[in-house]
Amino acid sequence: MRKANRKLESERNRAAKFKRRTKSDAKQVKNEEKITNECESTEKEEEGACSVNHGQTNRRRRFQLPFWLRKPPFIRSSCRSFAGGAEQPSHMPLRSLRRANLWHLLHLPSQPQPLQPSVTHQPFQPRVPGNKRIFSEFNNSNSSANPTQLRWKPMDAPDSPTDFIDGLSTVCGSGSSFMRHGYAIHMYAANKSMENCAFCNADGDFLIVPQQGRLLITTECGRLKVSPGEIAILPQGFRFSVNLLDSPSRGYVAEIFGTHFQLPDLGPIGANGLAAPRDFLVPTAWFENKSYPGYTVVQKFGGELFAAVQDFSPFNVVAWHGNYCPYKYDLSKFCPYNTVLFDHSDPSINTVLTAPTDKPGVALLDFVIFPPRWLVAEHTFRPPYYHRNCMSEFMGLIHGGYEAKADGFLPGGASLHNCMTPHGPDTKSYEATIDRGNDIGPSKITDTMAFMFESSLIPRISQWALESPFLDQDYYQCWIGLRSHFTETETCHENQP
């Protein structure tokens, strides 16, 4: 009798447990359907670019991918049900430490088309036509050492139809993509969207800085709409396509080999300031699963372009899972720091992202900005002082003006001040600052967004950049006419030992 009672009680417990589990599963399915609807709503409203914000309730279900904090991965899905298969690109050596491991898992559909992973393509062949203006091996055969201060005017729009791939031109760089150490700096000018093709960079990570024209970047993880004043990071190995929402379009691209961008340490600043993790946006999964006869995947490999043909779109990922993906950032959300009493802070105080080297405190490449901000320093020459730097500085201007260059440095233009080459404010900026005197009050720099790619490696300059019609041959003259305002007095001699 006791055995029968125990058996009956056990069956009741199992039934109750099953009932609770069924309710829990139903609730989970309902929540997933709600998330799916919200993600689809987000895609329709923002063309695939999703929002990220922790700590607030919002009908859109907001997420954040803490890629530099190595937090547990999660799924970004555009539909709740997927059973086609999966593909996993790995972005770190398999024996990497767990906290440094970067990866993502792509979930592929089985309906309405059969599963087609990225391996199903024809053999790669050298792309015809190629783009001889881009490369990733910097040596005597393709680039030159040059300590002279260099500046380029904004590039004109192309005369013929040119997409993002053909519009890329390497300006300078150092190192080698084959050796997995170094960087390249490119500029792009395009007037048409990429059609029936995708681009894949096997050499390194892209940091794209649009200066003119909005971009809609479709990636395997989803879509990102990137406007001037925003940046997009496309990590190594992702396939993507660039559509121009405005034409023509131009901007800047930094490429790094062998490492990845991350947030800089804040040190004495503490918990708040500079770029906040919550403001980095990652895409919601977006996919197209249909036949594309003759679709071309262009791969940059060792600085050369190769093409492979397939009959489907590479953007057939219904969900992705991992801690490594494309993302974007709005530069207006950056919280700048500055001196509040005297002296001029080094530009490193406004680092947005850094690509570190194995040596602590030494960057392969820093991305630094000069946003709108208050200047309040007393008894201080407020523009950047004249200096020589062991780091090499490539500067660009997104909009407005730059405080140290009153003339000649235009939006869409660029300058390069190489290792230990002296530079600083031009004559007009210097004289205007001196004329204001020492007793000027607080002033705010407005309507500006300049940036700098700063590297510990000395760049070599490409032949295209040195022979470009946009090279400013008279740049050196901006310092002609600088004069001393020092006045010698008797007090100076009295203070001498």
C-alpha positions as CSV (number, residue, x, y, z in Angstrom):
1,M,0.0,0.0,0.0
2,R,2.8,2.4,0.9
3,K,4.6,1.6,-2.4
4,A,1.4,2.3,-4.3
5,N,1.0,5.7,-2.5
6,R,4.6,6.6,-3.1
7,K,4.2,5.7,-6.8
8,L,1.0,7.8,-7.1
9,E,2.6,10.8,-5.4
10,S,5.7,10.5,-7.7
11,E,3.4,10.5,-10.7
12,R,1.6,13.6,-9.4
13,N,4.9,15.4,-8.9
14,R,6.1,14.6,-12.4
15,A,2.7,15.8,-13.8
16,A,3.0,19.0,-11.8
17,K,6.6,19.5,-12.9
18,F,5.6,18.9,-16.5
19,K,2.8,21.4,-16.2
20,R,5.1,24.1,-14.8
21,R,7.6,23.4,-17.5
22,T,4.9,23.7,-20.2
23,K,3.8,27.0,-18.8
24,S,7.4,28.2,-18.7
25,D,8.1,27.1,-22.3
26,A,4.9,28.8,-23.5
27,K,5.9,32.0,-21.7
28,Q,9.4,31.8,-23.2
29,V,7.9,31.3,-26.7
30,K,5.6,34.3,-26.2
31,N,8.5,36.4,-25.1
32,E,10.6,35.3,-28.1
33,E,7.7,36.2,-30.4
34,K,7.5,39.6,-28.8
35,I,11.3,40.1,-29.2
36,T,11.0,39.0,-32.8
37,N,8.3,41.5,-33.6
38,E,10.2,44.3,-31.9
39,C,13.4,43.4,-33.8
40,E,11.4,43.3,-37.0
41,S,9.9,46.7,-36.1
42,T,13.3,48.1,-35.4
43,E,14.6,46.9,-38.8
44,K,11.7,48.6,-40.6
45,E,12.2,51.8,-38.8
46,E,15.9,52.0,-38.9
47,E,16.8,50.0,-42.0
48,G,18.5,47.3,-40.0
49,A,20.5,49.4,-37.5
50,C,19.5,48.6,-34.0
51,S,19.8,50.6,-30.7
52,V,21.7,49.7,-27.7
53,N,20.9,51.0,-24.2
54,H,21.1,49.3,-20.8
55,G,19.2,50.5,-17.8
56,Q,16.1,51.8,-19.6
57,T,12.8,50.1,-20.5
58,N,11.9,50.5,-24.2
59,R,9.5,48.8,-26.4
60,R,12.3,47.8,-28.8
61,R,14.1,45.3,-26.6
62,R,17.6,46.8,-26.5
63,F,20.9,44.9,-26.2
64,Q,24.5,45.6,-25.9
65,L,27.4,43.5,-27.1
66,P,30.3,44.1,-24.6
67,F,32.9,42.8,-27.1
68,W,35.9,44.3,-25.2
69,L,34.7,43.0,-21.8
70,R,34.5,39.4,-23.0
71,K,31.1,38.9,-21.6
72,P,28.9,35.8,-22.4
73,P,27.5,35.7,-25.9
74,F,23.9,36.1,-26.9
75,I,21.7,35.6,-29.9
76,R,20.5,38.4,-32.2
77,S,17.7,37.0,-34.3
78,S,15.4,38.3,-37.0
79,C,13.1,35.3,-36.6
80,R,12.4,32.9,-33.8
81,S,12.7,29.6,-35.6
82,F,15.8,28.5,-37.5
83,A,17.0,25.0,-38.2
84,G,19.1,25.2,-41.3
85,G,22.6,24.9,-39.9
86,A,25.4,27.0,-38.6
87,E,28.8,28.4,-39.6
88,Q,31.4,29.6,-37.2
89,P,34.3,32.0,-38.1
90,S,37.0,32.1,-35.5
91,H,38.9,35.4,-35.0
92,M,41.6,34.3,-32.5
93,P,44.0,31.3,-32.4
94,L,42.2,28.3,-31.0
95,R,44.6,28.2,-28.0
96,S,43.9,31.8,-27.0
97,L,43.0,32.5,-23.4
98,R,39.2,32.3,-22.7
99,R,39.0,36.0,-21.8
100,A,40.7,36.9,-25.1
101,N,38.8,34.6,-27.4
102,L,36.7,36.2,-30.1
103,W,34.1,34.3,-32.2
104,H,30.6,34.3,-33.6
105,L,28.2,31.6,-34.8
106,L,26.1,32.3,-37.9
107,H,22.7,30.5,-38.0
108,L,21.6,29.7,-41.6
109,P,18.1,28.9,-42.9
110,S,16.8,25.8,-44.5
111,Q,13.7,27.3,-46.1
112,P,12.7,28.5,-48.6
113,Q,16.1,27.7,-50.2
114,P,18.4,24.8,-49.1
115,L,21.3,25.6,-46.7
116,Q,24.2,27.2,-48.5
117,P,27.3,28.0,-46.4
118,S,29.9,30.3,-47.6
119,V,32.1,27.5,-48.9
120,T,29.8,26.8,-51.8
121,H,31.5,29.1,-54.4
122,Q,33.7,28.7,-57.4
123,P,37.5,29.0,-56.9
124,F,38.9,32.5,-56.3
125,Q,40.6,34.2,-59.2
126,P,42.4,37.6,-59.4
127,R,39.8,40.3,-59.8
128,V,39.6,41.9,-63.1
129,P,39.8,44.9,-63.1
130,G,41.8,45.1,-59.9
131,N,42.6,48.2,-57.8
132,K,46.3,48.9,-57.9
133,R,45.9,51.8,-55.5
134,I,45.4,49.6,-52.4
135,F,48.0,47.4,-50.8
136,S,48.9,46.0,-47.3
137,E,52.7,45.3,-47.7
138,F,54.7,48.5,-47.2
139,N,58.2,48.4,-48.7
140,N,60.5,50.2,-51.1
141,S,58.7,48.9,-54.1
142,N,55.3,50.6,-53.4
143,S,55.9,53.4,-50.9
144,S,58.4,55.9,-49.7
145,A,59.8,57.3,-46.5
146,N,59.1,61.0,-46.2
147,P,59.6,63.2,-43.1
148,T,58.0,66.3,-44.7
149,Q,54.7,67.6,-43.4
150,L,52.1,66.6,-45.9
151,R,48.5,67.7,-46.5
152,W,45.8,66.7,-49.0
153,K,42.8,68.6,-50.3
154,P,39.4,66.9,-50.4
155,M,39.1,64.3,-53.2
156,D,36.7,65.1,-56.0
157,A,33.8,62.7,-56.9
158,P,34.8,60.1,-59.5
159,D,34.2,60.8,-63.1
160,S,33.0,57.3,-63.9
161,P,30.7,54.9,-61.9
162,T,32.8,53.8,-58.9
163,D,31.7,51.8,-55.9
164,F,33.3,51.5,-52.5
165,I,35.8,48.8,-53.5
166,D,37.1,50.6,-56.6
167,G,37.0,54.0,-54.7
168,L,39.6,52.9,-52.1
169,S,43.1,54.4,-52.3
170,T,45.9,53.7,-49.8
171,V,47.5,56.9,-48.4
172,C,50.1,55.4,-46.1
173,G,50.8,52.6,-43.6
174,S,53.4,50.4,-42.0
175,G,54.0,46.7,-41.5
176,S,52.5,43.7,-43.3
177,S,49.2,41.9,-43.3
178,F,51.1,38.6,-43.9
179,M,53.2,39.2,-40.7
180,R,50.0,40.1,-38.8
181,H,51.4,43.4,-37.6
182,G,50.9,46.9,-38.9
183,Y,48.2,49.2,-40.3
184,A,47.1,51.0,-43.5
185,I,45.2,54.3,-43.9
186,H,43.0,54.6,-47.0
187,M,40.6,57.2,-48.3
188,Y,37.6,56.4,-50.5
189,A,35.4,58.3,-53.0
190,A,32.4,56.6,-54.6
191,N,29.3,57.5,-56.6
192,K,27.5,54.1,-56.9
193,S,26.4,51.3,-54.6
194,M,27.9,47.9,-54.7
195,E,25.7,45.7,-56.9
196,N,25.4,41.9,-56.9
197,C,28.7,41.7,-54.9
198,A,30.1,41.6,-51.4
199,F,33.5,42.6,-50.0
200,C,35.5,40.6,-47.5
201,N,38.7,41.8,-45.9
202,A,40.9,38.9,-44.9
203,D,43.8,41.2,-44.0
204,G,42.4,43.1,-41.0
205,D,39.8,45.2,-39.4
206,F,38.3,48.3,-41.1
207,L,37.4,51.5,-39.2
208,I,35.3,53.6,-41.6
209,V,34.8,57.3,-41.1
210,P,32.3,58.7,-43.5
211,Q,32.8,62.4,-44.3
212,Q,30.2,63.0,-47.0
213,G,27.2,60.8,-47.7
214,R,25.4,58.3,-45.6
215,L,26.2,54.6,-46.0
216,L,24.0,51.5,-45.6
217,I,26.4,48.7,-44.8
218,T,24.9,45.2,-45.0
219,T,26.9,42.5,-43.2
220,E,26.4,38.9,-42.3
221,C,25.2,40.0,-38.9
222,G,22.7,42.6,-40.1
223,R,22.6,46.1,-41.5
224,L,24.2,49.4,-40.2
225,K,23.2,52.8,-41.4
226,V,26.3,55.1,-40.9
227,S,26.1,58.8,-41.3
228,P,28.9,61.5,-41.3
229,G,29.7,62.0,-37.6
230,E,29.5,58.3,-37.0
231,I,32.0,55.5,-37.4
232,A,31.6,51.8,-38.3
233,I,34.0,49.0,-37.4
234,L,34.0,45.9,-39.7
235,P,36.1,43.2,-38.2
236,Q,38.4,40.9,-40.2
237,G,36.6,38.2,-42.3
238,F,33.1,39.6,-42.4
239,R,31.4,39.9,-45.8
240,F,29.7,43.2,-46.3
241,S,28.2,45.4,-49.0
242,V,28.1,49.2,-49.1
243,N,25.1,51.0,-50.5
244,L,25.2,54.8,-50.9
245,L,22.2,56.5,-49.4
246,D,23.6,59.8,-50.7
247,S,25.8,60.1,-53.8
248,P,28.6,61.0,-54.1
249,S,30.3,59.7,-50.9
250,R,33.8,60.0,-49.5
251,G,35.6,59.3,-46.3
252,Y,38.5,57.7,-44.5
253,V,39.4,54.1,-43.6
254,A,41.9,52.8,-41.0
255,E,42.9,49.2,-41.3
256,I,44.8,47.2,-38.6
257,F,46.6,43.9,-39.0
258,G,46.8,41.3,-36.2
259,T,44.8,43.0,-33.4
260,H,41.4,44.5,-32.8
261,F,40.0,47.8,-31.6
262,Q,39.0,48.2,-28.0
263,L,38.1,50.9,-25.5
264,P,41.1,52.5,-23.9
265,D,41.7,52.1,-20.1
266,L,40.3,55.1,-18.2
267,G,43.0,55.2,-15.5
268,P,42.6,58.1,-13.1
269,I,39.5,59.3,-15.0
270,G,37.5,56.5,-13.2
271,A,34.2,55.0,-14.3
272,N,32.8,57.7,-16.5
273,G,34.0,59.6,-19.5
274,L,35.2,59.3,-23.1
275,A,33.3,56.6,-25.1
276,A,30.7,54.7,-23.0
277,P,30.2,51.0,-23.9
278,R,26.4,51.5,-23.9
279,D,26.6,53.8,-26.9
280,F,28.1,51.3,-29.3
281,L,25.4,49.8,-31.6
282,V,25.4,46.3,-33.0
283,P,23.1,45.1,-35.8
284,T,20.0,43.0,-35.5
285,A,20.1,39.9,-37.8
286,W,18.7,40.6,-41.3
287,F,18.7,38.1,-44.1
288,E,17.8,37.5,-47.7
289,N,17.4,33.9,-48.8
290,K,17.0,33.8,-52.5
291,S,18.8,32.9,-55.7
292,Y,21.5,35.3,-57.0
293,P,23.0,33.8,-60.2
294,G,26.5,35.3,-60.8
295,Y,26.8,36.9,-57.3
296,T,30.5,37.8,-56.7
297,V,32.4,37.8,-53.4
298,V,35.5,40.1,-53.6
299,Q,38.2,39.2,-51.1
300,K,41.1,41.4,-50.1
301,F,44.0,39.0,-49.4
302,G,47.5,40.2,-48.9
303,G,46.5,43.6,-50.2
304,E,45.3,42.1,-53.5
305,L,41.8,41.6,-54.7
306,F,40.4,38.1,-55.6
307,A,36.9,37.3,-56.8
308,A,34.7,34.1,-56.5
309,V,31.3,33.6,-58.0
310,Q,28.3,31.9,-56.3
311,D,24.6,31.7,-56.9
312,F,23.3,33.0,-53.6
313,S,23.6,36.0,-51.3
314,P,26.1,35.8,-48.4
315,F,23.6,37.7,-46.3
316,N,21.5,34.6,-45.5
317,V,22.0,34.6,-41.8
318,V,18.8,34.5,-39.8
319,A,20.5,34.9,-36.4
320,W,24.0,35.2,-35.0
321,H,25.5,34.2,-31.7
322,G,28.9,35.4,-30.3
323,N,31.0,38.2,-28.9
324,Y,32.5,39.5,-32.1
325,C,30.6,41.5,-34.8
326,P,30.4,44.7,-36.7
327,Y,29.3,47.8,-34.8
328,K,29.0,51.5,-35.0
329,Y,29.3,54.6,-32.8
330,D,28.0,58.1,-32.9
331,L,30.9,60.5,-32.2
332,S,28.5,63.1,-30.7
333,K,28.0,60.8,-27.7
334,F,31.7,61.1,-26.8
335,C,32.4,62.8,-23.4
336,P,35.6,64.8,-23.9
337,Y,38.0,65.8,-21.2
338,N,40.1,69.0,-21.0
339,T,42.2,71.0,-18.6
340,V,40.2,73.2,-16.2
341,L,42.9,75.5,-15.0
342,F,46.1,75.8,-17.1
343,D,48.2,74.0,-19.7
344,H,47.2,72.0,-22.8
345,S,46.2,68.4,-22.5
346,D,47.7,65.8,-24.9
347,P,45.3,64.6,-27.6
348,S,45.4,61.0,-26.1
349,I,42.9,62.3,-23.5
350,N,40.2,62.0,-26.2
351,T,40.9,58.5,-27.5
352,V,37.7,56.8,-28.7
353,L,39.2,53.4,-29.6
354,T,42.7,51.9,-29.4
355,A,44.4,48.9,-31.1
356,P,47.0,47.9,-28.6
357,T,50.4,46.3,-29.1
358,D,52.1,43.7,-26.9
359,K,53.9,46.6,-25.1
360,P,51.7,48.2,-22.5
361,G,50.7,51.8,-23.2
362,V,52.0,51.7,-26.8
363,A,49.3,51.6,-29.5
364,L,49.4,50.2,-32.9
365,L,46.7,52.7,-33.8
366,D,44.7,55.1,-31.7
367,F,41.5,56.8,-33.0
368,V,41.3,60.2,-31.4
369,I,38.7,63.0,-32.0
370,F,38.6,66.7,-31.4
371,P,34.8,67.4,-30.8
372,P,33.0,70.5,-29.7
373,R,34.2,71.5,-26.2
374,W,34.9,74.3,-23.8
375,L,38.3,76.0,-23.5
376,V,38.9,77.5,-20.1
377,A,42.6,77.3,-19.4
378,E,44.2,80.5,-18.0
379,H,47.6,82.0,-19.0
380,T,47.8,79.2,-21.6
381,F,48.3,79.1,-25.3
382,R,45.1,77.2,-25.9
383,P,45.6,75.7,-29.4
384,P,47.9,72.7,-29.7
385,Y,51.4,73.8,-29.0
386,Y,54.3,73.3,-31.5
387,H,55.7,69.8,-31.0
388,R,57.5,66.8,-32.3
389,N,56.1,63.4,-31.5
390,C,57.5,59.9,-31.6
391,M,54.0,58.8,-32.7
392,S,53.0,59.6,-36.3
393,E,49.8,61.6,-36.8
394,F,47.3,61.3,-39.7
395,M,44.5,63.8,-39.3
396,G,41.1,64.2,-41.1
397,L,38.2,66.7,-40.8
398,I,34.6,65.5,-41.0
399,H,33.0,69.0,-40.8
400,G,33.6,72.5,-39.6
401,G,37.1,73.8,-39.0
402,Y,40.1,72.8,-36.9
403,E,41.3,75.2,-34.2
404,A,45.0,75.0,-35.2
405,K,44.5,75.4,-38.9
406,A,42.6,78.6,-39.9
407,D,43.1,78.0,-43.7
408,G,43.7,75.1,-46.0
409,F,42.6,72.2,-43.8
410,L,39.2,71.5,-45.3
411,P,36.5,68.9,-44.6
412,G,37.4,65.8,-46.5
413,G,41.0,66.7,-46.6
414,A,43.9,65.1,-44.6
415,S,47.4,65.8,-43.2
416,L,50.3,63.6,-42.1
417,H,52.9,64.6,-39.6
418,N,55.4,61.8,-39.4
419,C,57.6,60.6,-36.5
420,M,59.6,63.6,-35.0
421,T,58.5,66.0,-37.7
422,P,57.7,69.4,-36.1
423,H,54.2,70.8,-36.6
424,G,51.6,73.0,-34.9
425,P,49.2,75.9,-35.5
426,D,49.6,77.8,-38.7
427,T,50.6,81.5,-38.7
428,K,47.0,82.8,-38.9
429,S,45.8,80.7,-35.9
430,Y,48.9,81.6,-33.9
431,E,48.6,85.3,-34.4
432,A,44.9,85.3,-33.7
433,T,45.5,83.5,-30.4
434,I,48.3,86.0,-29.4
435,D,46.0,89.0,-30.2
436,R,43.4,87.7,-27.7
437,G,45.8,88.2,-24.9
438,N,46.0,86.3,-21.5
439,D,42.7,87.6,-20.0
440,I,40.2,85.9,-22.3
441,G,37.4,84.1,-20.6
442,P,35.9,80.7,-21.4
443,S,35.2,80.0,-25.0
444,K,33.5,77.1,-26.7
445,I,34.6,75.4,-29.9
446,T,31.5,74.6,-31.9
447,D,30.6,73.1,-35.3
448,T,33.7,70.9,-35.6
449,M,34.7,67.3,-35.7
450,A,38.3,66.5,-36.5
451,F,40.0,63.2,-35.8
452,M,43.4,61.6,-35.8
453,F,44.8,58.2,-36.5
454,E,47.9,58.0,-34.3
455,S,50.4,55.2,-34.5
456,S,53.7,54.1,-32.9
457,L,54.8,52.7,-36.3
458,I,56.4,55.0,-38.8
459,P,54.2,55.0,-42.0
460,R,55.5,54.9,-45.5
461,I,53.6,57.0,-48.1
462,S,52.1,55.5,-51.2
463,Q,53.0,56.7,-54.7
464,W,49.4,57.5,-55.3
465,A,49.4,59.9,-52.3
466,L,52.6,61.6,-53.3
467,E,51.6,62.0,-57.0
468,S,47.9,62.8,-56.2
469,P,46.6,66.1,-57.7
470,F,45.0,66.6,-54.3
471,L,48.4,66.9,-52.6
472,D,48.9,70.4,-51.3
473,Q,52.3,71.4,-52.5
474,D,52.2,74.7,-50.6
475,Y,51.4,73.3,-47.2
476,Y,54.8,74.3,-45.7
477,Q,54.0,78.0,-46.3
478,C,51.3,78.0,-43.6
479,W,54.1,78.4,-41.1
480,I,56.0,81.1,-43.1
481,G,55.7,84.4,-41.3
482,L,55.7,83.0,-37.8
483,R,57.5,85.6,-35.6
484,S,58.5,85.8,-32.0
485,H,56.4,87.9,-29.5
486,F,59.0,87.5,-26.7
487,T,60.0,90.8,-25.1
488,E,63.2,91.0,-23.1
489,T,62.9,93.1,-19.9
490,E,65.2,94.0,-17.0
491,T,63.3,91.6,-14.8
492,C,64.5,88.7,-17.0
493,H,68.1,89.6,-16.3
494,E,67.4,90.0,-12.6
495,N,65.9,86.6,-12.3
496,Q,69.0,84.9,-13.9
497,P,71.3,83.1,-11.5
